[in-house]
Amino acid sequence: MFKIGNIEINRYPLILAPMEDVTDVSFRYICKQFGADLMYTEFIASEALVRNIDKTVKKMHLEDYERPVGIQIYGHDPEHMVQAALLAKEAKPDLIDINCGCPVKKIATRGDGAGLLQNVPLMLEIVEKIVKAVPDIPVTVKTRLGWDDDSKIIVELAERLQDCGIKALAIHGRTRMQLYKGEADWTLIGKVKNNPRMRIPIIGNGDVDSPEKAKKMIDTYGVDGIMIGRAAVGCPWIFKTIREYLETGVLPQELSVKERVELAKLQLTKSMQWKGDKRGILEMRRHYSQYFKALPDFKNYRMRLVTEMNVSEIFKVLDEINEKYGEF
């Protein structure tokens, strides 16, 4: 059994990673249908939350069918981070996660996200204060191996974060300087997991984009859970395919084009319902290429999907895709 505080999952957990402009209510709805065991909101800026910015506050909207679900916050000011955690608590999440791993330049270079890897005392201060501020909600952390190749501090850092009182740790197998380039290095994630001092669940993240790779990481490094991020974009059924492979050892059949078309329509509809037509259509665009990956002669359809702003026309394009590629 997987357990974070009072959250219990009675199977090996497959977890949806927090992703900005991706893991909103509409996308989480789709991922839950395909068996994501634990999900996170988009990451939420503590400064904007404290200032009551409407767009930021809306990111904390949760539905009961999503549970267990966590709210992830980020920032570098301890007081504001504590205030943000208290505000997040009012949304009644199952856990609160602290982002210590986002590598994006505009975030990391101002000391937020992975920027905290350059100021470990501040990171620990923030984590410890949040843990004390919300004692009835499990607090977790997501981070990276270190800032760069010369400062891969995760093994020692994991112990210190555990000592602060966190209930689980998710580790992305890259440094901040790597961004998303190269391959994720899971060896240090494995060292953290196999450190006899560690008592909390260790969740591995990075490059898990197939059932075979998920099983390899589980078998090789013994992590307590797998977190899936970019591989779920445009392929939310990855949770189902990995689950079936873990349980049966047989690779499941890929979704048909017809099934993908209907799923794309559903996600687009949910996205518009939540964010309005314009923003919903724009944010759905990043998903289409993956939904229909590997279809031959698809460029024309892709261009129409990522330029059209009329939902009826988008649905028409999707129907044309189904008609042309229905045998795939």
C-alpha positions as a Markdown table, in Angstrom:
| # | Residue | x | y | z |
|---|---|---|---|---|
| 1 | Met | 0.0 | 0.0 | 0.0 |
| 2 | Phe | 1.2 | 3.5 | -0.9 |
| 3 | Lys | 0.6 | 6.1 | 1.8 |
| 4 | Ile | 1.2 | 9.8 | 2.2 |
| 5 | Gly | -0.1 | 11.0 | 5.5 |
| 6 | Asn | -3.7 | 9.8 | 5.5 |
| 7 | Ile | -3.8 | 9.3 | 1.8 |
| 8 | Glu | -3.8 | 5.6 | 0.9 |
| 9 | Ile | -3.6 | 4.0 | -2.5 |
| 10 | Asn | -4.1 | 0.3 | -2.7 |
| 11 | Arg | -1.9 | -0.3 | -5.7 |
| 12 | Tyr | 1.3 | 0.9 | -7.2 |
| 13 | Pro | 0.7 | 4.7 | -7.8 |
| 14 | Leu | 0.9 | 6.4 | -11.2 |
| 15 | Ile | 0.9 | 10.1 | -10.6 |
| 16 | Leu | 0.2 | 13.1 | -12.8 |
| 17 | Ala | 2.9 | 15.7 | -12.4 |
| 18 | Pro | 2.0 | 19.4 | -12.0 |
| 19 | Met | 2.4 | 21.3 | -15.2 |
| 20 | Glu | 1.7 | 25.0 | -15.9 |
| 21 | Asp | -1.2 | 25.6 | -18.4 |
| 22 | Val | -1.6 | 21.8 | -18.7 |
| 23 | Thr | -2.9 | 20.2 | -15.5 |
| 24 | Asp | -6.0 | 22.2 | -15.2 |
| 25 | Val | -9.5 | 20.9 | -14.2 |
| 26 | Ser | -10.2 | 19.7 | -17.8 |
| 27 | Phe | -7.0 | 17.8 | -18.3 |
| 28 | Arg | -7.2 | 16.3 | -14.8 |
| 29 | Tyr | -10.7 | 15.1 | -15.6 |
| 30 | Ile | -9.4 | 13.2 | -18.6 |
| 31 | Cys | -6.4 | 11.7 | -16.8 |
| 32 | Lys | -8.6 | 10.5 | -14.0 |
| 33 | Gln | -10.8 | 8.6 | -16.5 |
| 34 | Phe | -7.7 | 6.7 | -17.5 |
| 35 | Gly | -6.6 | 5.8 | -14.0 |
| 36 | Ala | -4.2 | 8.5 | -12.7 |
| 37 | Asp | -4.0 | 7.6 | -8.9 |
| 38 | Leu | -2.9 | 11.0 | -7.6 |
| 39 | Met | -2.9 | 14.4 | -9.4 |
| 40 | Tyr | -1.7 | 17.9 | -8.9 |
| 41 | Thr | -2.9 | 21.3 | -10.0 |
| 42 | Glu | -0.9 | 23.6 | -12.1 |
| 43 | Phe | 1.8 | 25.2 | -10.0 |
| 44 | Ile | 0.6 | 28.3 | -8.2 |
| 45 | Ala | 2.6 | 31.4 | -7.5 |
| 46 | Ser | 2.5 | 32.3 | -3.8 |
| 47 | Glu | 2.9 | 36.0 | -4.5 |
| 48 | Ala | -0.1 | 36.0 | -6.8 |
| 49 | Leu | -2.2 | 33.9 | -4.5 |
| 50 | Val | -1.5 | 36.3 | -1.5 |
| 51 | Arg | -2.5 | 39.2 | -3.8 |
| 52 | Asn | -5.8 | 37.4 | -4.6 |
| 53 | Ile | -5.2 | 37.4 | -8.3 |
| 54 | Asp | -8.4 | 35.8 | -9.8 |
| 55 | Lys | -6.6 | 33.7 | -12.4 |
| 56 | Thr | -4.4 | 32.2 | -9.8 |
| 57 | Val | -7.1 | 31.6 | -7.2 |
| 58 | Lys | -9.1 | 29.7 | -9.9 |
| 59 | Lys | -6.3 | 27.2 | -10.3 |
| 60 | Met | -7.1 | 25.9 | -6.8 |
| 61 | His | -10.6 | 24.8 | -7.9 |
| 62 | Leu | -10.9 | 21.0 | -7.1 |
| 63 | Glu | -13.7 | 18.5 | -7.8 |
| 64 | Asp | -14.4 | 15.6 | -5.6 |
| 65 | Tyr | -13.9 | 13.0 | -8.4 |
| 66 | Glu | -10.3 | 14.1 | -8.7 |
| 67 | Arg | -9.3 | 12.9 | -5.2 |
| 68 | Pro | -6.7 | 12.4 | -4.1 |
| 69 | Val | -5.4 | 15.6 | -5.5 |
| 70 | Gly | -2.7 | 18.1 | -4.4 |
| 71 | Ile | -2.2 | 21.8 | -4.8 |
| 72 | Gln | 1.4 | 22.8 | -5.6 |
| 73 | Ile | 2.7 | 26.3 | -4.7 |
| 74 | Tyr | 6.0 | 28.0 | -5.4 |
| 75 | Gly | 7.9 | 31.1 | -4.3 |
| 76 | His | 10.9 | 32.1 | -2.2 |
| 77 | Asp | 9.5 | 34.4 | 0.5 |
| 78 | Pro | 8.8 | 32.2 | 3.6 |
| 79 | Glu | 6.0 | 34.5 | 4.9 |
| 80 | His | 4.2 | 34.5 | 1.6 |
| 81 | Met | 4.7 | 30.8 | 1.1 |
| 82 | Val | 3.1 | 30.1 | 4.5 |
| 83 | Gln | 0.2 | 32.4 | 3.6 |
| 84 | Ala | -0.2 | 30.7 | 0.3 |
| 85 | Ala | -0.3 | 27.3 | 2.0 |
| 86 | Leu | -3.0 | 28.5 | 4.4 |
| 87 | Leu | -5.0 | 29.8 | 1.5 |
| 88 | Ala | -4.5 | 26.6 | -0.4 |
| 89 | Lys | -5.7 | 24.7 | 2.7 |
| 90 | Glu | -9.1 | 26.5 | 2.3 |
| 91 | Ala | -9.6 | 24.7 | -1.0 |
| 92 | Lys | -9.5 | 21.4 | 0.9 |
| 93 | Pro | -6.8 | 19.6 | -1.1 |
| 94 | Asp | -5.6 | 16.2 | 0.0 |
| 95 | Leu | -2.0 | 17.5 | 0.2 |
| 96 | Ile | 0.1 | 20.6 | -0.4 |
| 97 | Asp | 3.2 | 20.3 | -2.5 |
| 98 | Ile | 6.1 | 22.7 | -2.6 |
| 99 | Asn | 7.7 | 23.3 | -6.0 |
| 100 | Cys | 11.5 | 23.2 | -5.6 |
| 101 | Gly | 12.2 | 22.0 | -9.1 |
| 102 | Cys | 10.7 | 24.1 | -11.9 |
| 103 | Pro | 13.7 | 25.0 | -14.1 |
| 104 | Val | 12.1 | 27.7 | -16.2 |
| 105 | Lys | 14.4 | 30.7 | -16.4 |
| 106 | Lys | 11.9 | 33.4 | -15.2 |
| 107 | Ile | 11.1 | 31.3 | -12.2 |
| 108 | Ala | 14.4 | 29.7 | -11.2 |
| 109 | Thr | 16.6 | 32.8 | -11.7 |
| 110 | Arg | 14.5 | 34.8 | -9.2 |
| 111 | Gly | 15.0 | 32.1 | -6.6 |
| 112 | Asp | 11.7 | 30.2 | -7.0 |
| 113 | Gly | 11.3 | 26.6 | -8.0 |
| 114 | Ala | 14.6 | 25.0 | -8.8 |
| 115 | Gly | 16.2 | 28.3 | -7.8 |
| 116 | Leu | 15.9 | 27.1 | -4.2 |
| 117 | Leu | 18.5 | 24.5 | -4.9 |
| 118 | Gln | 21.0 | 27.4 | -4.8 |
| 119 | Asn | 19.8 | 28.4 | -1.3 |
| 120 | Val | 19.1 | 25.2 | 0.6 |
| 121 | Pro | 18.8 | 26.9 | 4.0 |
| 122 | Leu | 16.0 | 29.0 | 2.6 |
| 123 | Met | 14.4 | 26.0 | 1.0 |
| 124 | Leu | 14.4 | 24.1 | 4.4 |
| 125 | Glu | 13.1 | 27.2 | 6.2 |
| 126 | Ile | 10.2 | 27.4 | 3.8 |
| 127 | Val | 9.4 | 23.7 | 4.0 |
| 128 | Glu | 9.6 | 23.6 | 7.8 |
| 129 | Lys | 7.4 | 26.6 | 8.3 |
| 130 | Ile | 4.7 | 25.3 | 5.9 |
| 131 | Val | 4.7 | 21.9 | 7.6 |
| 132 | Lys | 4.1 | 23.6 | 10.9 |
| 133 | Ala | 1.5 | 25.9 | 9.5 |
| 134 | Val | -0.7 | 23.1 | 8.1 |
| 135 | Pro | -0.2 | 20.2 | 10.5 |
| 136 | Asp | -3.4 | 18.5 | 9.4 |
| 137 | Ile | -2.5 | 18.3 | 5.7 |
| 138 | Pro | 0.4 | 16.2 | 4.3 |
| 139 | Val | 3.1 | 18.4 | 2.8 |
| 140 | Thr | 5.3 | 17.1 | 0.0 |
| 141 | Val | 8.1 | 18.4 | -2.1 |
| 142 | Lys | 9.0 | 18.0 | -5.8 |
| 143 | Thr | 12.6 | 18.9 | -6.7 |
| 144 | Arg | 15.6 | 17.9 | -8.9 |
| 145 | Leu | 19.0 | 16.3 | -8.4 |
| 146 | Gly | 20.7 | 19.7 | -7.9 |
| 147 | Trp | 21.4 | 23.0 | -9.6 |
| 148 | Asp | 24.1 | 21.6 | -12.0 |
| 149 | Asp | 26.4 | 18.7 | -12.5 |
| 150 | Asp | 28.8 | 20.0 | -9.8 |
| 151 | Ser | 26.0 | 20.2 | -7.2 |
| 152 | Lys | 24.0 | 17.0 | -7.3 |
| 153 | Ile | 22.9 | 17.3 | -3.6 |
| 154 | Ile | 19.7 | 15.3 | -3.7 |
| 155 | Val | 20.8 | 12.4 | -1.4 |
| 156 | Glu | 21.7 | 14.6 | 1.5 |
| 157 | Leu | 18.9 | 17.1 | 0.7 |
| 158 | Ala | 16.3 | 14.3 | 0.8 |
| 159 | Glu | 17.3 | 13.5 | 4.4 |
| 160 | Arg | 17.1 | 17.1 | 5.4 |
| 161 | Leu | 13.7 | 17.6 | 3.8 |
| 162 | Gln | 12.4 | 14.5 | 5.6 |
| 163 | Asp | 13.7 | 15.9 | 8.8 |
| 164 | Cys | 11.5 | 19.0 | 8.1 |
| 165 | Gly | 8.5 | 16.8 | 8.2 |
| 166 | Ile | 7.5 | 16.3 | 4.6 |
| 167 | Lys | 5.4 | 13.1 | 3.9 |
| 168 | Ala | 6.8 | 12.3 | 0.4 |
| 169 | Leu | 9.4 | 13.4 | -2.0 |
| 170 | Ala | 9.2 | 13.5 | -5.8 |
| 171 | Ile | 12.5 | 13.7 | -7.7 |
| 172 | His | 13.0 | 14.6 | -11.3 |
| 173 | Gly | 16.2 | 13.0 | -12.5 |
| 174 | Arg | 17.8 | 16.1 | -14.0 |
| 175 | Thr | 19.6 | 19.1 | -12.7 |
| 176 | Arg | 18.1 | 22.6 | -13.1 |
| 177 | Met | 20.8 | 23.5 | -15.8 |
| 178 | Gln | 19.7 | 20.5 | -17.9 |
| 179 | Leu | 16.2 | 21.8 | -18.1 |
| 180 | Tyr | 14.5 | 19.0 | -20.1 |
| 181 | Lys | 17.5 | 18.1 | -22.2 |
| 182 | Gly | 19.4 | 14.8 | -22.3 |
| 183 | Glu | 18.2 | 11.8 | -20.4 |
| 184 | Ala | 16.9 | 11.7 | -16.9 |
| 185 | Asp | 19.4 | 10.1 | -14.5 |
| 186 | Trp | 17.6 | 7.8 | -12.2 |
| 187 | Thr | 20.6 | 6.4 | -10.4 |
| 188 | Leu | 20.6 | 9.2 | -7.7 |
| 189 | Ile | 16.8 | 8.7 | -7.3 |
| 190 | Gly | 17.6 | 5.1 | -6.6 |
| 191 | Lys | 20.2 | 6.1 | -4.0 |
| 192 | Val | 17.7 | 8.2 | -2.2 |
| 193 | Lys | 15.2 | 5.4 | -2.2 |
| 194 | Asn | 17.7 | 2.9 | -0.9 |
| 195 | Asn | 19.1 | 5.2 | 1.7 |
| 196 | Pro | 18.3 | 3.4 | 5.0 |
| 197 | Arg | 17.6 | 6.7 | 6.7 |
| 198 | Met | 14.7 | 7.5 | 4.4 |
| 199 | Arg | 11.3 | 6.6 | 5.7 |
| 200 | Ile | 9.0 | 8.5 | 3.4 |
| 201 | Pro | 7.8 | 7.5 | -0.1 |
| 202 | Ile | 10.1 | 8.4 | -2.9 |
| 203 | Ile | 8.5 | 9.2 | -6.3 |
| 204 | Gly | 10.5 | 9.0 | -9.5 |
| 205 | Asn | 10.0 | 11.4 | -12.3 |
| 206 | Gly | 11.6 | 12.0 | -15.7 |
| 207 | Asp | 11.3 | 10.4 | -19.2 |
| 208 | Val | 8.8 | 7.7 | -18.3 |
| 209 | Asp | 6.9 | 7.7 | -21.6 |
| 210 | Ser | 6.0 | 4.0 | -22.1 |
| 211 | Pro | 4.8 | 1.0 | -20.1 |
| 212 | Glu | 8.2 | -0.8 | -20.6 |
| 213 | Lys | 10.2 | 2.2 | -19.2 |
| 214 | Ala | 7.9 | 2.5 | -16.2 |
| 215 | Lys | 8.4 | -1.1 | -15.3 |
| 216 | Lys | 12.1 | -0.8 | -15.8 |
| 217 | Met | 12.4 | 2.1 | -13.4 |
| 218 | Ile | 10.3 | 0.4 | -10.8 |
| 219 | Asp | 12.2 | -2.8 | -11.0 |
| 220 | Thr | 15.7 | -1.2 | -11.2 |
| 221 | Tyr | 15.3 | 1.6 | -8.6 |
| 222 | Gly | 12.5 | 0.5 | -6.3 |
| 223 | Val | 10.8 | 3.8 | -6.2 |
| 224 | Asp | 7.4 | 4.0 | -4.4 |
| 225 | Gly | 5.6 | 5.7 | -7.3 |
| 226 | Ile | 6.0 | 6.9 | -10.8 |
| 227 | Met | 5.2 | 10.6 | -11.7 |
| 228 | Ile | 4.4 | 11.2 | -15.3 |
| 229 | Gly | 4.5 | 14.7 | -16.8 |
| 230 | Arg | 5.2 | 15.6 | -20.5 |
| 231 | Ala | 4.4 | 12.1 | -21.7 |
| 232 | Ala | 0.8 | 12.6 | -20.6 |
| 233 | Val | 0.3 | 15.7 | -22.7 |
| 234 | Gly | -1.8 | 14.6 | -25.7 |
| 235 | Cys | -1.6 | 11.0 | -24.4 |
| 236 | Pro | -3.6 | 10.9 | -21.1 |
| 237 | Trp | -4.3 | 7.2 | -21.7 |
| 238 | Ile | -0.7 | 6.5 | -20.7 |
| 239 | Phe | -1.8 | 5.8 | -17.2 |
| 240 | Lys | -4.1 | 3.1 | -18.4 |
| 241 | Thr | -1.5 | 1.5 | -20.7 |
| 242 | Ile | 1.1 | 1.5 | -18.0 |
| 243 | Arg | -1.3 | 0.0 | -15.4 |
| 244 | Glu | -2.4 | -2.8 | -17.7 |
| 245 | Tyr | 1.2 | -3.6 | -18.5 |
| 246 | Leu | 2.2 | -3.7 | -14.8 |
| 247 | Glu | -0.6 | -6.0 | -14.0 |
| 248 | Thr | -0.6 | -8.3 | -16.9 |
| 249 | Gly | 2.8 | -8.0 | -18.6 |
| 250 | Val | 1.1 | -7.6 | -21.9 |
| 251 | Leu | 1.2 | -4.4 | -23.9 |
| 252 | Pro | -2.3 | -3.2 | -24.4 |
| 253 | Gln | -3.6 | -2.2 | -27.8 |
| 254 | Glu | -3.3 | 1.5 | -28.7 |
| 255 | Leu | -6.4 | 3.7 | -28.8 |
| 256 | Ser | -8.0 | 3.8 | -32.3 |
| 257 | Val | -8.1 | 7.1 | -34.2 |
| 258 | Lys | -11.8 | 7.2 | -33.6 |
| 259 | Glu | -11.3 | 6.9 | -29.8 |
| 260 | Arg | -8.6 | 9.7 | -29.9 |
| 261 | Val | -10.9 | 12.0 | -31.9 |
| 262 | Glu | -13.7 | 11.6 | -29.4 |
| 263 | Leu | -11.2 | 12.1 | -26.6 |
| 264 | Ala | -9.9 | 15.3 | -28.2 |
| 265 | Lys | -13.4 | 16.6 | -28.5 |
| 266 | Leu | -14.1 | 15.9 | -24.9 |
| 267 | Gln | -11.0 | 17.5 | -23.7 |
| 268 | Leu | -11.6 | 20.6 | -25.9 |
| 269 | Thr | -15.1 | 20.9 | -24.6 |
| 270 | Lys | -14.1 | 20.6 | -21.0 |
| 271 | Ser | -11.3 | 23.1 | -21.6 |
| 272 | Met | -13.7 | 25.7 | -23.0 |
| 273 | Gln | -16.2 | 25.1 | -20.2 |
| 274 | Trp | -13.5 | 25.9 | -17.7 |
| 275 | Lys | -11.4 | 28.6 | -19.3 |
| 276 | Gly | -13.8 | 30.1 | -21.9 |
| 277 | Asp | -13.8 | 29.4 | -25.6 |
| 278 | Lys | -10.7 | 31.5 | -26.6 |
| 279 | Arg | -8.3 | 30.3 | -23.9 |
| 280 | Gly | -9.7 | 26.8 | -24.0 |
| 281 | Ile | -9.1 | 26.5 | -27.7 |
| 282 | Leu | -5.6 | 28.0 | -27.5 |
| 283 | Glu | -4.4 | 25.8 | -24.6 |
| 284 | Met | -5.8 | 22.7 | -26.3 |
| 285 | Arg | -3.4 | 23.2 | -29.3 |
| 286 | Arg | -0.4 | 21.7 | -27.5 |
| 287 | His | -2.2 | 18.4 | -27.2 |
| 288 | Tyr | -3.2 | 17.7 | -30.8 |
| 289 | Ser | 0.2 | 16.6 | -32.2 |
| 290 | Gln | 0.5 | 13.9 | -29.6 |
| 291 | Tyr | -3.1 | 12.8 | -29.9 |
| 292 | Phe | -2.5 | 11.9 | -33.5 |
| 293 | Lys | 1.2 | 11.2 | -33.4 |
| 294 | Ala | 2.6 | 9.1 | -36.2 |
| 295 | Leu | -0.3 | 9.5 | -38.6 |
| 296 | Pro | 1.0 | 9.9 | -42.2 |
| 297 | Asp | 0.5 | 13.1 | -44.1 |
| 298 | Phe | -1.0 | 14.8 | -41.1 |
| 299 | Lys | 0.6 | 18.2 | -41.5 |
| 300 | Asn | -2.4 | 19.9 | -43.1 |
| 301 | Tyr | -4.7 | 18.7 | -40.4 |
| 302 | Arg | -2.3 | 19.8 | -37.7 |
| 303 | Met | -2.0 | 23.3 | -39.1 |
| 304 | Arg | -5.8 | 23.6 | -39.3 |
| 305 | Leu | -6.1 | 22.4 | -35.7 |
| 306 | Val | -3.6 | 24.9 | -34.3 |
| 307 | Thr | -4.9 | 27.9 | -36.2 |
| 308 | Glu | -8.6 | 27.6 | -36.2 |
| 309 | Met | -10.5 | 29.5 | -33.6 |
| 310 | Asn | -14.1 | 28.4 | -34.4 |
| 311 | Val | -15.0 | 25.3 | -32.3 |
| 312 | Ser | -17.4 | 24.0 | -35.0 |
| 313 | Glu | -14.6 | 24.1 | -37.5 |
| 314 | Ile | -12.3 | 22.3 | -35.1 |
| 315 | Phe | -14.8 | 19.6 | -34.6 |
| 316 | Lys | -15.2 | 19.4 | -38.4 |
| 317 | Val | -11.4 | 18.9 | -38.8 |
| 318 | Leu | -11.5 | 16.2 | -36.1 |
| 319 | Asp | -14.3 | 14.4 | -38.0 |
| 320 | Glu | -12.3 | 14.6 | -41.2 |
| 321 | Ile | -9.3 | 13.0 | -39.3 |
| 322 | Asn | -11.6 | 10.2 | -38.1 |
| 323 | Glu | -12.9 | 9.6 | -41.7 |
| 324 | Lys | -9.5 | 9.5 | -43.3 |
| 325 | Tyr | -7.6 | 7.6 | -40.6 |
| 326 | Gly | -10.4 | 5.4 | -39.2 |
| 327 | Glu | -8.5 | 2.2 | -40.0 |
| 328 | Phe | -5.5 | 3.2 | -37.9 |
